[in-house]
Amino acid sequence: MTSEESSMSQEQPSRRTLVAGLAAGSVAVPLIAACGSAGTTAPSGAARTPAAGSTHGASKGKGGGTVLGPTSEIPLEGGKVFGSEQVVVTQPTQGDFKAFSAICTHQGCLVSTVSADVIHCPCHGSQFSAKDGSVVVGPASAPLAAKKIAVKGGEIRLI
């Protein structure tokens, strides 16, 4: 071996070292991506960010508070999730509107839908009452926090 070849072999890793390093890296990247933060994993398709179910036009109104939208968008015995405000508005009885935090008390997922007076969380199946935010089905053990809204002139405002 010439002195030039000897110096090159000391400066560059062997093919075996290079292949072993690449293999380890290719395993580590998916592993890191799959791990995430403790307690924050959600099934695919489950919403964790305010963008999911976000409102289309919530804004500050003249009367104070954030305009969520018209009451006509909230079905009877149903509701609507306003993701960017992290609030869910329900209408358990005709003309009676309620609002709750849209963040599930189990592991912080954004609730997804409201039907038959039940607010549903897609992550682990928790269900909450659309009437008072209480837990109907776990694993959540704490109710959704009530939020203050004002309904005036067919418009719902988060205050």
Solvent accessible surface area in square Angstrom, and as a share of the most:
residue,aa,sasa,rsa
1,M,179,0.80
2,T,83,0.48
3,S,99,0.64
4,E,123,0.55
5,E,92,0.41
6,S,38,0.25
7,S,50,0.32
8,M,94,0.42
9,S,68,0.44
10,Q,149,0.66
11,E,136,0.61
12,Q,110,0.49
13,P,87,0.55
14,S,64,0.41
15,R,205,0.75
16,R,204,0.74
17,T,82,0.48
18,L,95,0.47
19,V,90,0.52
20,A,59,0.46
21,G,46,0.44
22,L,121,0.60
23,A,54,0.42
24,A,65,0.51
25,G,33,0.32
26,S,71,0.46
27,V,100,0.57
28,A,40,0.31
29,V,102,0.59
30,P,78,0.49
31,L,107,0.53
32,I,126,0.64
33,A,83,0.64
34,A,79,0.61
35,C,76,0.46
36,G,58,0.56
37,S,69,0.45
38,A,107,0.83
39,G,46,0.44
40,T,60,0.35
41,T,83,0.48
42,A,36,0.28
43,P,66,0.41
44,S,120,0.77
45,G,87,0.83
46,A,20,0.15
47,A,20,0.16
48,R,74,0.27
49,T,78,0.45
50,P,53,0.33
51,A,80,0.62
52,A,36,0.28
53,G,51,0.49
54,S,50,0.32
55,T,19,0.11
56,H,137,0.61
57,G,63,0.60
58,A,30,0.23
59,S,60,0.39
60,K,162,0.69
61,G,22,0.21
62,K,210,0.89
63,G,66,0.63
64,G,36,0.34
65,G,22,0.21
66,T,22,0.13
67,V,22,0.13
68,L,7,0.04
69,G,11,0.11
70,P,60,0.37
71,T,28,0.16
72,S,101,0.65
73,E,57,0.25
74,I,4,0.02
75,P,71,0.45
76,L,91,0.45
77,E,88,0.40
78,G,4,0.03
79,G,14,0.13
80,K,43,0.18
81,V,12,0.07
82,F,1,0.00
83,G,0,0.00
84,S,65,0.42
85,E,42,0.19
86,Q,70,0.31
87,V,0,0.00
88,V,0,0.00
89,V,0,0.00
90,T,0,0.00
91,Q,11,0.05
92,P,8,0.05
93,T,77,0.45
94,Q,144,0.64
95,G,52,0.50
96,D,56,0.29
97,F,33,0.14
98,K,71,0.30
99,A,5,0.04
100,F,7,0.03
101,S,17,0.11
102,A,0,0.00
103,I,51,0.26
104,C,4,0.02
105,T,57,0.33
106,H,61,0.27
107,Q,69,0.31
108,G,31,0.30
109,C,1,0.00
110,L,2,0.01
111,V,1,0.01
112,S,49,0.31
113,T,75,0.44
114,V,16,0.09
115,S,57,0.37
116,A,82,0.64
117,D,26,0.14
118,V,28,0.16
119,I,0,0.00
120,H,51,0.23
121,C,6,0.04
122,P,53,0.33
123,C,8,0.05
124,H,79,0.35
125,G,39,0.38
126,S,1,0.01
127,Q,51,0.23
128,F,0,0.00
129,S,18,0.11
130,A,0,0.00
131,K,112,0.47
132,D,90,0.47
133,G,0,0.00
134,S,44,0.28
135,V,48,0.28
136,V,79,0.46
137,V,70,0.40
138,G,35,0.33
139,P,68,0.42
140,A,5,0.04
141,S,110,0.71
142,A,45,0.35
143,P,78,0.49
144,L,4,0.02
145,A,63,0.49
146,A,82,0.63
147,K,84,0.36
148,K,152,0.64
149,I,34,0.17
150,A,38,0.30
151,V,69,0.40
152,K,165,0.70
153,G,84,0.81
154,G,40,0.38
155,E,56,0.25
156,I,0,0.00
157,R,38,0.14
158,L,34,0.17
159,I,113,0.58
